[in-house]
Amino acid sequence: APPKLGVWRTVSSKFRSEPIRYLPASLWLAYMYIVFFSDGILPGANALMLEERTWIEVRDLSINFFLVSPLLHLPFSPTVHPMLEGVFNLLLSWAAMFAGFLSDERKNKPNLLSFGPIVIGMQFLTSAFLLPYLALRSEERDFETIGTIYKEDMGMIEATVAEWRPLGTFLGSVGTGAIVWSLFGRPEFGDFNERYSSFIDLLSIDRVGSSFLVDLAVFALFQGWFVDDDLKRRGVDSNEMIVLRNVAKFIPFFGLATYLSLRPEIPYREETEADS
């Protein structure tokens, strides 16, 4: 069969065998329309309008990425509403946590969309990259079928990033710092009531900021979709580690940070052979 026809058959087979895939697929279509092209559903101008204030806001938030520039009082750091900065950096630290699931892409488990570029893309367009990957990714086979998975089965960079033990703690700290910054950073924005009121006023005309809130909801809904397969390739049975499993699935952001810090490690092959 022609390559395109083969891909279509593969996709159709995935959706027939697992109809739940229609959920992220349909949400992706709705997300793309609502966030980028619609008028009147979310505040602000759609992406096709190329509104100057939108690009200025994106530039300023990017300069203040992870709040490094404002915390160091760098002279080129622009002034941005602290609650908008907080939401932005919480969102990007959450998106970066999905790098902990890079073992979802291996030599013996290819996906229609490669997960490494997806994780990188999520730093720029968040749910626009995550949702199609969830709809099309390959399901992990039973542990009895795949056997033990080693770091050597992954790429060197993927294994280093995904299995870096402090990943959850580091990104959880960044997200916590972003929340604290939104509440107390830039004292010229006043107390909580003042900054919250001005933030709501900003969101009423701001497509970028309102889309961040949509992304937070999407991440909360789907962060647990990787967990069962991730534990499966670590040799954990479906009736084991129930508390950690549920923490990862149902506590937004902090549950995922906790999971990445406490889950069993994927070993190196040579370590396992030495122990045996």
LUMLOLUM-994338 format. One line per 10 residues: their letters; for each residue x, y, z of N, C-alpha, C. Coordinates in Angstrom, 2 decimals, decimal comma, m for minus. Each point is the difference from the previous one (the first is absolute). Layout:
residues N
A> X/Y/Z/X/Y/Z/X/Y/Z; ...
END
This chain:
residues 276
APPKLGVWRT> 0,84/m1,19/0,00/m0,84/1,19/0,00/0,88/1,24/0,00; m0,47/1,10/m0,62/0,76/1,25/0,05/0,21/0,43/1,44; 1,12/0,71/0,30/0,29/0,40/1,38/m1,13/0,75/0,67; m0,63/0,95/m0,72/m1,06/0,79/0,62/m1,18/m0,88/0,37; m0,31/m0,98/m0,85/m1,11/m0,91/0,29/0,34/m0,86/1,20; 1,26/m0,42/0,11/0,42/m0,80/1,16/m0,14/0,77/1,29; 0,39/1,29/0,00/m0,14/0,83/1,19/m1,47/0,16/0,37; m0,85/0,21/m0,99/m1,43/0,16/0,26/m0,58/m1,27/0,61; 0,40/m1,15/m0,50/m0,49/m1,26/0,56/0,47/m0,18/1,43; 1,24/0,40/0,28/0,52/m0,10/1,36/m0,79/0,89/0,95
VSSKFRSEPI> m0,26/1,23/m0,42/m0,77/0,94/0,82/m1,41/m0,52/0,22; m0,64/m0,47/m1,07/m1,36/m0,51/0,12/m0,07/m1,18/0,95; 1,01/m0,89/m0,08/0,03/m1,15/0,89/0,13/0,43/1,46; 0,83/1,00/0,26/0,17/0,49/1,37/m1,32/0,53/0,56; m0,72/0,76/m0,81/m1,25/0,60/0,48/m1,10/m1,05/0,14; 0,00/m1,01/m0,85/m1,02/m1,06/0,14/0,24/m0,83/1,25; 1,26/m0,29/0,29/0,31/m0,85/1,16/m0,08/0,77/1,31; 0,23/1,31/m0,05/m0,05/0,83/1,21/m0,78/1,28/m0,30; m1,32/m0,05/0,07/m0,82/1,19/m0,31/0,29/1,20/0,89; 0,63/m0,23/1,16/0,34/1,11/0,89/0,92/1,00/m0,70
RYLPASLWLA> 0,69/m0,44/m1,05/0,87/0,90/m0,74/m0,77/1,15/m0,65; m1,29/m0,20/m0,21/m0,80/1,08/m0,58/m0,07/1,21/0,92; 0,18/m0,23/1,31/m0,06/1,13/0,94/1,12/1,01/m0,25; 1,29/m0,38/0,08/1,02/1,01/m0,30/m0,04/0,50/m1,43; m0,41/m0,88/m0,95/m0,05/0,44/m1,39/m1,06/1,08/m0,20; m1,18/m0,21/0,57/m1,07/0,99/m0,15/0,31/1,28/0,77; 0,62/m0,16/1,18/0,39/1,18/0,75/1,08/0,79/m0,71; 0,89/m0,70/m0,72/1,02/0,71/m0,77/m0,64/0,87/m1,09; m0,95/m0,56/m0,71/m0,68/0,77/m1,04/m0,71/1,22/0,60; m0,69/m0,21/1,13/m0,69/1,11/0,66/1,01/1,03/0,50
YMYIVFFSDG> 1,10/m0,48/0,57/1,04/0,89/0,53/0,58/0,87/m1,11; 0,37/m0,60/m1,10/0,60/0,75/m1,10/m0,94/1,08/m0,52; m1,28/m0,34/m0,12/m0,95/0,98/m0,49/m0,23/1,11/1,01; m0,27/m0,39/1,26/m0,35/0,99/1,02/1,17/0,92/0,32; 1,18/m0,56/0,19/1,15/0,80/0,45/0,57/0,85/m1,13; 0,08/m0,55/m1,20/0,73/0,71/m1,06/m0,91/0,72/m1,02; m1,21/m0,49/m0,22/m0,76/0,52/m1,13/m1,36/0,58/0,34; m0,54/m0,29/1,17/m1,36/0,44/0,31/m0,04/1,46/0,41; m1,18/0,57/m0,09/m0,28/1,34/0,49/m1,20/m0,09/0,95; 0,18/0,56/1,20/m1,11/0,07/0,93/m0,07/m1,12/1,01
ILPGANALML> 0,73/m1,10/m0,21/m0,01/m1,08/0,99/1,00/0,30/1,11; 1,22/0,32/m0,38/1,00/0,48/0,94/0,20/1,50/m0,25; 0,40/0,74/1,04/0,25/1,43/m0,20/1,17/0,24/m0,96; 0,07/1,21/m0,52/1,12/0,40/m0,83/m0,16/m0,41/m1,45; 0,98/0,44/m0,79/m0,02/m0,24/m1,44/0,55/m1,37/m0,32; m0,51/m0,61/m1,09/0,51/m1,30/m0,41/1,39/0,15/m0,62; 0,66/m1,13/m0,20/1,40/0,02/m0,45/0,15/0,61/m1,39; m1,04/m0,09/m0,81/0,09/0,52/m1,36/0,04/1,52/m0,05; m0,39/0,64/1,11/0,00/1,46/0,04/1,40/0,57/0,18; 0,94/m0,86/0,46/1,40/0,44/0,21/0,07/1,27/0,83
EERTWIEVRD> m0,74/0,00/1,10/m0,09/1,18/0,87/1,37/0,28/0,63; 0,44/1,26/m0,08/1,33/0,36/0,48/0,17/m0,26/1,48; m1,00/0,31/0,81/0,13/m0,17/1,44/0,19/m1,48/0,37; m0,55/m0,88/m0,81/0,17/m1,43/0,26/1,46/m0,40/m0,14; 0,64/0,44/m1,08/1,39/m0,35/m0,23/0,92/0,64/1,02; m0,34/1,22/0,44/0,79/0,67/1,05/m0,12/m0,79/1,31; m1,20/m0,43/0,31/m0,22/m0,76/1,23/0,75/m1,33/m0,03; m0,06/m0,70/m1,13/0,73/m1,27/m0,13/1,49/0,23/0,14; 0,50/1,06/m0,62/1,43/0,32/0,10/0,40/0,27/1,44; m0,79/0,82/0,70/0,35/0,38/1,37/m0,06/m1,20/0,94
LSINFFLVSP> m1,00/m0,86/m0,16/m0,08/m1,19/0,83/1,18/m0,94/m0,27; 0,40/m0,09/m1,25/1,12/m0,87/m0,36/1,31/0,51/0,60; 0,19/1,32/0,00/1,20/0,58/0,60/0,05/m0,32/1,49; m1,17/m0,04/0,64/m0,07/m0,27/1,44/m0,22/m1,48/0,29; 0,39/m0,87/m0,91/m0,17/m1,45/0,13/0,58/m0,50/1,33; m0,81/m0,77/0,72/0,37/m0,56/1,31/0,41/1,10/0,99; m0,40/1,24/m0,29/0,18/1,15/0,90/1,46/0,33/0,28; 0,89/m0,51/m0,84/1,43/0,26/0,22/0,31/1,49/m0,13; m0,47/0,62/m1,07/0,32/1,42/m0,24/m0,52/0,92/1,09; m1,28/m0,10/0,39/m0,46/0,91/1,06/0,62/m0,27/1,36
LLHLPFSPTV> 0,28/m1,26/0,32/0,60/m0,31/1,29/1,43/0,53/0,10; 0,70/0,01/m1,14/1,37/0,53/m0,03/0,04/1,50/m0,30; m1,19/0,58/m0,18/m0,12/1,43/m0,29/0,83/0,39/m1,22; m0,05/m0,84/m1,01/0,73/0,30/m1,22/m0,60/1,23/m0,69; 0,81/0,86/m0,56/m0,51/1,28/m0,53/m0,96/m0,15/m1,18; 0,09/m1,11/m0,71/m0,87/m0,19/m1,16/m1,30/m0,73/0,35; m0,20/m0,30/1,28/m1,19/m0,73/0,41/m1,22/0,91/m0,04; m1,01/m0,32/m0,81/m1,18/0,85/m0,09/m0,93/m0,21/1,19; m0,83/0,99/0,26/m1,00/m0,11/1,06/m1,27/m0,63/m0,57; m0,39/m1,14/0,60/m1,19/m0,74/m0,42/m0,84/m0,23/1,24
HPMLEGVFNL> m1,30/m0,10/m0,17/m0,86/m0,25/1,16/0,47/m1,28/0,70; 0,24/0,05/1,32/0,58/m1,17/0,69/m0,89/m1,24/m0,04; m1,31/0,18/m0,04/m0,88/m1,18/m0,07/0,07/m0,64/m1,38; 0,16/0,80/m1,04/0,17/m0,55/m1,32/1,34/m0,73/m0,09; 1,05/0,59/0,57/1,29/m0,66/0,04/m0,08/m1,31/0,78; m0,74/0,03/1,10/m0,13/m1,20/0,81/m0,69/m1,13/m0,74; m1,10/0,31/m0,67/m0,72/m1,01/m0,77/0,88/m0,54/m1,12; 0,69/0,89/m0,70/0,86/m0,39/m1,12/1,11/m0,96/0,45; 0,67/0,33/1,08/1,11/m0,83/0,45/m0,45/m1,27/0,69; m1,15/0,02/0,66/m0,59/m1,24/0,51/m0,32/m0,93/m1,16
LLSWAAMFAG> m0,59/0,55/m1,04/m0,37/m0,80/m1,16/1,23/m0,62/m0,67; 1,06/0,77/m0,19/1,18/m0,53/m0,68/0,76/m1,00/0,86; 0,01/0,19/1,32/0,64/m1,00/0,86/m0,81/m1,29/m0,01; m1,31/0,11/m0,09/m0,87/m1,18/m0,11/0,24/m0,71/m1,34; 0,08/0,78/m1,07/0,26/m0,59/m1,31/1,33/m0,74/m0,01; 1,01/0,58/0,66/1,32/m0,63/0,03/m0,02/m1,32/0,77; m0,92/m0,15/0,95/m0,09/m1,25/0,76/m0,30/m1,20/m0,89; m0,67/0,21/m1,10/m0,32/m1,11/m0,90/1,26/m0,61/m0,60; 1,13/0,70/0,11/1,28/m0,59/m0,41/0,32/m1,23/0,84; m0,59/m0,11/1,17/0,20/m1,18/0,83/m0,58/m1,26/m0,61
FLSDERKNKP> m0,78/0,15/m1,05/m0,60/m1,16/m0,68/0,64/m0,26/m1,36; 1,21/0,48/m0,20/0,66/m0,21/m1,29/0,27/m1,47/m0,28; m0,07/m0,86/1,01/0,14/m1,44/m0,24/m1,20/m0,55/m0,77; m1,02/0,82/m0,22/m1,14/m0,40/m0,82/0,40/m0,18/m1,45; 1,17/0,52/m0,36/0,54/m0,11/m1,36/1,31/m0,77/0,06; 0,02/m1,22/m0,58/1,20/m0,83/0,03/0,18/m0,69/m1,34; 1,14/m0,66/m0,15/0,27/m0,69/m1,25/m1,07/m1,06/m0,29; m0,44/m0,70/1,03/m1,01/m1,04/m0,19/m1,41/0,48/0,28; m0,17/1,31/0,16/m1,35/0,58/0,16/m0,06/1,35/m0,72; 0,05/m0,03/m1,31/m0,10/1,26/m0,75/m1,42/0,55/0,03
NLLSFGPIVI> m0,13/1,28/m0,16/m1,30/0,66/m0,06/m0,14/0,73/m1,33; m1,23/0,23/m0,42/m0,21/0,74/m1,24/0,58/1,41/0,12; m0,10/0,58/1,19/0,62/1,30/0,28/1,09/m0,24/1,02; 1,22/0,41/m0,30/1,11/m0,21/0,91/m0,16/0,89/1,24; 0,17/m0,61/1,17/m0,33/0,72/1,23/1,01/1,08/0,36; 1,27/m0,19/m0,36/1,00/1,02/0,31/m0,35/1,36/m0,58; m0,25/0,10/m1,31/m0,42/1,28/m0,56/m1,32/0,51/0,56; m0,88/m0,92/0,39/m1,27/0,42/0,60/0,25/0,75/1,31; 0,87/m0,55/0,85/0,29/0,63/1,28/0,64/1,38/m0,21; 0,89/0,09/m0,98/0,60/1,31/m0,32/m1,08/0,96/m0,50
GMQFLTSAFL> m0,86/m0,48/m0,88/m1,07/0,85/m0,52/m0,96/0,48/1,07; m0,17/m0,79/1,06/m0,90/0,39/1,08/0,49/1,23/0,75; 1,29/0,31/m0,10/0,50/1,22/0,61/m0,44/1,24/m0,78; m0,51/m0,19/m1,20/m0,43/1,11/m0,83/m1,51/0,01/m0,22; m0,57/m1,16/m0,28/m1,43/m0,06/m0,31/m0,73/m1,06/0,83; 0,57/m0,39/1,11/m0,64/m0,79/1,06/m0,97/m1,07/m0,52; m1,30/0,22/0,24/m1,00/m1,02/m0,32/m0,13/m0,28/m1,49; 0,38/0,95/m0,83/m0,05/m0,23/m1,45/0,91/m1,14/m0,41; 1,03/m0,28/0,79/0,88/m1,13/m0,26/m0,39/m1,23/0,82; m0,40/0,20/1,24/m0,30/m1,15/0,88/m1,19/m0,81/m0,49
LPYLALRSEE> m1,09/0,66/m0,36/m1,24/m0,71/m0,30/0,11/m0,94/m1,20; 0,58/0,41/m1,13/0,11/m0,96/m1,10/0,92/m1,17/0,34; 1,02/0,23/0,82/0,86/m1,11/0,39/m0,79/m1,02/0,82; m0,82/0,47/0,93/m0,81/m0,91/0,81/m0,96/m0,81/m0,87; m0,51/0,63/m1,04/m0,94/m0,69/m0,87/0,67/m1,07/m0,85; 1,30/0,16/m0,31/0,66/m0,87/m0,97/1,10/m0,88/0,58; 0,37/0,18/1,25/1,12/m0,75/0,57/m0,30/m1,50/0,03; 1,07/m0,78/0,01/m0,12/m1,45/0,09/m0,18/m0,39/1,46; m0,91/m0,92/0,24/m0,23/m0,48/1,36/1,13/m0,93/0,42; 0,38/0,08/1,27/1,03/m0,89/0,53/m0,56/m1,40/0,13
RDFETIGTIY> 0,79/m0,98/m0,45/m0,42/m1,39/0,13/0,18/m0,49/1,44; m0,55/m1,16/0,31/0,15/m0,56/1,35/1,46/m0,23/0,32; 0,33/0,12/1,29/1,38/m0,18/0,41/0,51/m1,39/m0,33; m0,91/m0,99/0,09/0,40/m1,36/m0,33/0,43/m0,13/m1,45; m0,56/0,87/m0,85/0,32/m0,02/m1,42/1,27/0,78/m0,30; 0,13/1,18/0,58/1,13/0,86/m0,33/1,24/m0,34/0,81; m0,20/m0,64/1,17/1,14/m0,31/0,85/0,57/1,26/0,64; 1,15/m0,13/0,60/0,63/1,15/0,67/0,46/1,04/m1,01; m0,28/1,25/0,32/0,43/1,11/m0,85/1,21/0,67/0,66; 0,99/0,30/m0,81/1,23/0,60/0,50/0,18/1,39/m0,61
KEDMGMIEAT> 0,83/0,78/0,66/0,29/1,35/m0,51/0,65/m0,06/m1,38; 0,74/m1,10/m0,26/0,63/m0,15/m1,30/m1,02/m0,13/m1,13; m1,26/m0,36/0,33/m1,03/m0,12/m1,01/m0,49/1,38/m0,47; 0,34/1,02/0,77/m0,37/1,37/m0,33/1,22/0,70/m0,60; m0,22/1,15/m0,58/1,12/0,81/m0,44/0,76/0,53/1,21; 1,26/0,35/m0,17/0,81/0,45/1,13/m0,58/1,26/0,63; m0,40/0,96/m0,83/m0,55/1,25/0,53/m1,33/m0,27/0,69; m0,86/m0,82/m0,63/m1,30/m0,30/0,58/0,14/m0,67/1,35; 0,92/m0,98/0,08/0,20/m0,72/1,27/0,53/0,93/1,07; 0,92/0,88/m0,37/0,59/0,92/0,98/m1,04/0,95/0,55
VAEWRPLGTF> m0,84/0,55/m0,87/m1,00/0,98/0,43/m1,14/m0,69/0,75; m0,56/m1,04/m0,61/m1,19/m0,63/0,57/0,26/m0,63/1,35; 1,20/m0,59/0,17/0,31/m0,72/1,24/0,83/0,82/0,97; 0,13/1,30/m0,25/0,69/0,87/0,95/m0,83/0,11/1,26; 0,50/m0,51/1,10/m0,79/m0,13/1,22/m0,56/1,33/0,51; 0,76/1,10/m0,04/m0,54/1,28/0,52/m0,98/0,70/m0,94; m0,35/m0,61/m1,12/m0,85/0,69/m0,98/m1,30/0,50/0,62; m0,71/m0,89/0,70/m1,27/0,39/0,59/0,16/1,06/1,07; 1,04/m0,16/0,84/0,24/0,98/1,07/0,36/1,36/m0,58; 0,87/0,01/m1,01/0,42/1,26/m0,60/m1,17/0,73/m0,65
LGSVGTGAIV> m0,75/m0,70/m0,85/m1,10/0,66/m0,69/m1,16/0,31/0,95; m0,20/m0,84/1,01/m0,99/0,32/1,01/0,35/1,27/0,76; 1,30/0,20/0,25/0,46/1,21/0,67/m0,20/1,22/m0,88; 0,26/m0,16/m1,31/m0,21/1,12/m0,93/m1,48/0,39/m0,02; m0,88/m1,00/m0,08/m1,43/0,28/0,00/m0,47/0,64/1,29; 0,53/m0,50/1,13/m0,35/0,60/1,29/0,48/1,44/0,06; 1,22/0,24/m0,48/0,52/1,36/m0,04/m0,85/0,91/m0,86; m0,53/m0,55/m1,10/m0,85/0,80/m0,88/m1,29/0,39/0,72; m0,55/m0,91/0,79/m1,21/0,32/0,76/0,29/1,08/1,04; 1,12/m0,15/0,72/0,38/1,00/1,00/0,22/1,36/m0,67
WSLFGRPEFG> 0,67/m0,01/m1,15/0,24/1,25/m0,73/m1,30/0,68/m0,39; m0,96/m0,81/m0,44/m1,28/0,59/m0,42/m0,71/0,69/1,16; 0,24/m0,48/1,22/m0,66/0,56/1,18/0,77/1,15/0,63; 1,33/m0,05/m0,07/0,80/0,98/0,73/1,03/0,75/m0,84; 0,28/m0,47/m1,22/0,97/0,67/m0,84/m0,49/1,35/m0,49; 0,94/0,87/m0,30/m0,32/1,34/m0,51/m1,00/0,70/0,94; 0,46/0,44/1,17/m0,91/0,61/0,98/m0,74/1,23/m0,51; 0,49/0,60/m1,08/m0,71/1,16/m0,55/m1,39/m0,35/m0,54; m0,25/m1,32/m0,17/m1,33/m0,42/m0,45/m0,98/m0,16/1,14; 0,43/0,32/1,23/m0,92/0,05/1,12/m0,18/m1,33/0,71
DFNERYSSFI> m1,02/m0,03/0,88/m0,29/m1,22/0,75/m0,76/m0,98/m0,88; m0,42/m1,12/0,59/m0,64/m1,04/m0,80/m1,23/0,52/m0,73; m0,86/0,71/0,70/m1,24/0,46/m0,62/0,28/0,92/m1,18; 0,98/0,88/0,14/0,33/0,94/m1,08/0,57/m0,74/m1,21; 0,97/m0,87/0,25/0,63/m0,69/m1,13/m0,96/m0,99/m0,65; m0,86/m0,63/0,80/m0,97/m0,92/m0,58/m1,00/0,75/m0,88; m0,45/1,14/0,49/m0,96/0,81/m0,78/0,61/0,47/m1,31; 1,25/0,47/0,06/0,64/0,46/m1,24/0,32/m1,17/m0,93; 0,25/m1,18/0,56/0,25/m1,19/m0,82/m1,27/m0,40/m0,75; m1,13/0,04/0,68/m1,27/m0,31/m0,65/m0,29/1,01/m1,11
DLLSIDRVGS> 0,29/1,26/0,27/m0,18/1,02/m1,04/0,88/m0,30/m1,21; 1,24/m0,42/0,26/0,91/m0,34/m1,09/m0,53/m1,19/m0,79; m0,45/m1,04/0,69/m0,50/m1,19/m0,69/m1,22/0,31/m0,87; m0,75/1,03/0,37/m1,22/0,31/m0,75/0,29/0,48/m1,42; 1,28/0,37/m0,27/0,36/0,45/m1,36/1,18/m0,79/m0,56; 0,42/m1,05/0,70/1,27/m0,64/m0,30/m0,19/m1,46/m0,42; 0,19/m0,28/m1,28/m0,12/m1,36/m0,52/1,11/m0,90/0,55; 1,22/0,53/0,09/1,12/m0,82/0,47/m0,22/m0,45/1,43; m0,30/0,94/0,89/m0,19/m0,34/1,40/m1,16/m0,95/0,22; m1,12/0,22/m0,67/m1,15/m0,88/0,17/0,29/m1,39/m0,55
SFLVDLAVFA> 0,82/m0,08/m1,05/0,34/m1,32/m0,54/0,89/m0,78/0,97; 0,80/0,72/0,81/0,80/m0,68/1,02/m0,90/m0,75/0,98; m1,13/0,61/0,36/m0,91/m0,65/0,94/m0,61/m1,25/m0,63; m0,27/0,06/m1,28/m0,50/m1,18/m0,71/1,06/m1,11/0,05; 1,25/0,38/m0,24/1,09/m0,99/0,03/0,14/m0,64/1,38; m0,13/0,78/1,06/0,08/m0,57/1,34/m1,08/m1,05/0,21; m1,20/0,27/m0,50/m1,09/m0,97/0,13/0,29/m1,27/m0,81; 0,56/0,16/m1,20/0,35/m1,16/m0,83/1,07/m0,84/0,68; 1,01/0,63/0,53/1,07/m0,74/0,68/m0,54/m0,75/1,21; m0,89/0,65/0,76/m0,58/m0,66/1,17/m0,81/m1,23/m0,42
LFQGWFVDDD> m0,69/0,10/m1,11/m0,83/m1,10/m0,47/0,82/m1,17/m0,51; 1,15/0,28/m0,64/0,72/m1,06/m0,71/1,34/m0,38/0,61; 0,44/0,61/1,09/1,32/m0,33/0,53/0,09/m1,47/0,42; m1,12/m0,59/0,37/0,02/m1,38/0,46/m0,02/m1,04/m1,10; m0,12/0,42/m1,26/m0,12/m0,96/m1,09/1,28/m0,80/m0,25; 1,11/0,50/0,46/1,26/m0,71/m0,20/0,35/m0,94/1,15; m0,66/0,16/1,13/0,49/m0,59/1,24/m0,05/m1,53/m0,02; m1,14/m0,58/m0,40/m0,12/m1,46/0,02/1,05/m0,66/m0,89; 0,18/0,54/m1,19/1,00/m0,58/m0,91/1,41/0,22/0,53; 0,23/1,15/0,64/1,33/0,27/0,54/0,34/m0,99/1,11
LKRRGVDSNE> m0,95/m0,30/0,87/0,23/m0,98/1,06/0,13/m1,41/m0,58; m0,74/m0,28/m1,05/0,08/m1,32/m0,63/1,41/m0,29/m0,50; 0,63/0,98/m0,64/1,35/m0,25/m0,51/1,05/0,03/1,11; m0,41/0,35/1,20/0,90/m0,07/1,16/m0,25/m1,26/0,82; m0,82/m0,90/m0,55/m0,24/m1,28/0,64/m0,99/0,05/1,14; m0,82/1,06/0,07/m0,98/0,13/1,07/m1,35/m0,51/m0,49; m0,57/m0,95/0,71/m1,29/m0,59/m0,37/m1,12/1,02/0,21; m1,11/m0,20/m0,68/m1,11/0,97/0,04/m0,63/0,13/1,37; 0,19/m1,00/0,88/m0,56/0,10/1,34/1,04/0,39/1,05; 1,15/0,50/m0,45/1,06/0,44/0,90/0,17/1,52/m0,06
MIVLRNVAKF> 0,58/0,56/1,05/0,27/1,44/0,10/m1,24/0,82/m0,30; m1,12/m0,40/0,58/m1,29/0,64/m0,28/m0,01/1,45/0,45; 0,57/0,28/1,18/m0,03/1,37/0,52/0,79/0,94/m0,91; 1,23/m0,38/m0,34/0,82/0,84/m0,88/m0,64/0,13/m1,37; m0,57/m1,07/m0,49/m0,68/0,01/m1,31/m1,13/1,02/m0,01; m0,82/m0,01/1,06/m1,13/0,92/0,06/0,42/1,43/0,27; 1,06/0,17/0,79/0,55/1,34/0,21/0,41/0,62/m1,34; 0,68/m0,80/m0,82/0,46/0,49/m1,30/m1,16/0,31/m0,93; m1,07/m0,76/0,10/m1,12/0,17/m0,93/m0,93/1,14/0,39; m0,21/0,19/1,30/m1,11/0,83/0,43/0,37/1,26/0,77
IPFFGLATYL> 1,28/0,21/0,29/0,42/1,26/0,62/0,76/0,80/m1,03; m0,61/1,04/m0,54/0,65/0,75/m1,09/1,36/0,56/0,41; 0,93/m0,06/m0,88/1,35/0,55/0,10/0,80/m0,63/1,14; m0,40/0,25/1,24/0,78/m0,48/1,14/0,00/m1,52/0,09; m1,10/m0,62/m0,40/m0,05/m1,45/m0,02/0,98/m0,58/m1,00; 0,12/0,65/m1,16/0,94/m0,47/m1,02/1,44/0,22/0,46; 0,27/1,14/0,64/1,34/0,26/0,53/0,38/m1,05/1,04; m0,95/m0,35/0,86/0,25/m1,03/1,01/0,26/m1,35/m0,64; m0,79/m0,33/m1,00/0,15/m1,28/m0,69/1,38/m0,13/m0,64; 0,44/1,03/m0,69/1,30/m0,05/m0,67/1,15/m0,16/1,01
SLRPEIPYRE> m0,22/0,46/1,23/1,04/m0,09/1,03/0,03/m1,36/0,69; m1,14/m0,70/0,04/m0,10/m1,22/0,80/m0,16/m1,29/m0,80; m0,25/0,07/m1,30/m0,22/m1,21/m0,78/1,28/m0,83/m0,07; m0,12/m1,30/m0,25/1,20/m0,84/m0,18/0,80/0,45/m1,22; 1,29/m0,17/0,07/0,87/0,40/m1,10/0,07/m1,09/m1,07; 0,22/0,42/m1,23/0,33/m0,94/m1,06/1,51/m0,26/0,08; 0,42/m1,26/0,08/1,43/m0,26/0,24/0,82/0,02/m1,29; 1,32/0,05/0,18/0,92/m0,28/m1,10/0,14/m1,52/m0,12; 0,16/m0,47/m1,21/0,12/m1,44/m0,23/1,22/m0,60/0,74; 1,10/0,73/m0,02/1,22/m0,51/0,62/m0,15/m0,09/1,52
ETEADS> m0,79/0,92/0,59/m0,23/m0,06/1,44/m0,77/m1,25/0,36; m1,03/m0,32/m0,80/m0,83/m1,18/0,25/0,82/m1,28/m0,16; 0,83/m0,04/m1,04/0,81/m1,18/m0,22/1,02/m0,18/1,11; 0,53/1,11/0,52/0,97/m0,09/1,10/m0,65/m0,52/1,27; m1,25/0,44/0,26/m0,70/m0,45/1,19/m0,36/m1,47/m0,07; m0,25/m0,49/m1,24/m0,36/m1,42/m0,15/1,25/m0,88/m0,03
END
